[in-house]
């Protein structure tokens, strides 16, 4: 009986460690993509994209929740660079 409890506790700890490691790996990738997107944006915090600033817009882009063509100050060059980074089509400014 004690052996079974020890084995189950070990498995639980192992799975918990695996979950923590994978959650940190995936979170780091999302942050780095959002950070790269934010570097491309003009960072003037104008709100013309419909978001309160460039960082929230960058996070939405990284999550796939916003289109790449919503930054009038960045213009066509920003749209082109975002499309290249995210692997999507260039869209007209919208």
CORQUI-V165033 format. One record per pair of residues at least 24 apart in sequence whose ideal C-beta (glycine too) atoms are under 8 Angstrom apart, sorted by the first residue. I is the first residue (numbers start at 1). GAP is how many residues later the second one is. Records with the same first field share a line. If there is no record, write none. Layout:
# CORQUI-V165033
I = GAP, GAP
This chain:
# CORQUI-V165033
30 = 32, 33
33 = 29, 52
34 = 24, 25, 27, 28
36 = 49
37 = 24, 25, 45, 48, 49
40 = 34, 38, 41, 42, 45
41 = 30, 33, 37
42 = 29, 31, 32, 36
44 = 29
46 = 26, 27
48 = 24, 25
61 = 25
67 = 24, 27
69 = 24, 25
70 = 24
